[in-house]
Amino acid sequence: MSVAATAEIGVLGSAAGTIEERARRLVPHLAERAAEFDERDRFVGDNYALLKEAGLVEAGVPEEMGGGGAGIRELAGMLRVLAHGCGSTALAFSMHTHQVAVPAWRWRHQNAQPAEALLRRVAKERIILLSSGGSDWIGGSGEARRVEGGYRVFGRKCFSSGSLAGDVLMTGAVLHEEDGDSVIHFGAPMGAPEIRIEDNWRALGMRGTGSNDIVLDGLFVADGQVAFRRKAGEWHPVFQIIATTAFPLIYAVYLGVAERAREVALGLARPRRANDDLLSLAGQMETALRAARLAHGWMLQAAERNAPSEESVNDVMMGRSLVAEHAIRAVELAMELAGGGAFQRKHGLERLFRDVQGARFHPLQAGPQSRYAGAMALGLPVSRIF
């Protein structure tokens, strides 16, 4: 790294101020090269040096372990701001952020001591955690085969955002046994020879997230490395914690993308002569964005009750659907408000339009979310709705 580049990181990545203030200082730099990452399908890996120097990697680690001690609202604010500069950077980093926030919550509220070693590593070594959530939702994926002292694990983990920057993949595998399938959960070291990353992330939007497939081909997982084990195909209390904690963070990114689209659209619209149509489009955009903000605030309130449950999952997932719907609509209206300029790459709106579409695809998607909410309303079981 050149002297100039090192100096740049020292200024932009300063760890002074709140984590939202630190994130805001990075926004111009992230924005400067966001288009290049997008157009070339390049992973935003260069930006991770800035995130580390700004102390954002360990922001969610409790202060007692050397971290920033940030709560979910602060972390969401950080991600929302980062998305103003580069949606791909913010979304990839949200996967690390929630993988820190979940064990931090368990350590604070459940005295989960096994989480401490991982959190201390994040604070001291600034390791990057990966999530295989897209592949390892409630049903689980991959196969764990019982061997002496542990398991051999085989599987393909899709949508592993940030894959090329990761140090540990937080994942699981399905164990088939006579009395039924279960899922073991563990951290997989990305440097293991049995793990490889396939360069296959070519997407409509969020092109810089590096959400490649990660293949586990016979990885040995010792019994002592298994964090917990659960029944396959059913909600587990740990997954209620994950759902309640992770999704307000992930969807902060899409809210930030919509807010940035608003800024760009207003900048393009203001020089034009105002007429009734222009005013109506601006008003509709503002209303849709306000709805997304209110829904995201509802998600944060549900998480801050610190009571993960079927009820908190329902609240968060209804918020997730509403943020997605209204953030997408706000960006659509931003495109219309901006006029023909929105169609040109140089303004960045078309990239934001593509990036926000990712809000459609995280769990719980529209069908399962509505069934979950309906079952809750009718007092019916939700353990197998996912």
Helices and strands as residue ranges (DSSP letters): H 3-12, H 19-39, G 45-47, H 48-53, G 63-65, H 72-85, H 87-110, H 114-125, E 129-131, E 143-147, E 150-160, G 163-165, E 168-177, E 180-189, E 195-198, E 212-222, G 223-225, E 226-231, H 237-269, H 276-304, H 310-338, G 339-343, G 345-347, H 349-356, G 357-360, H 366-378
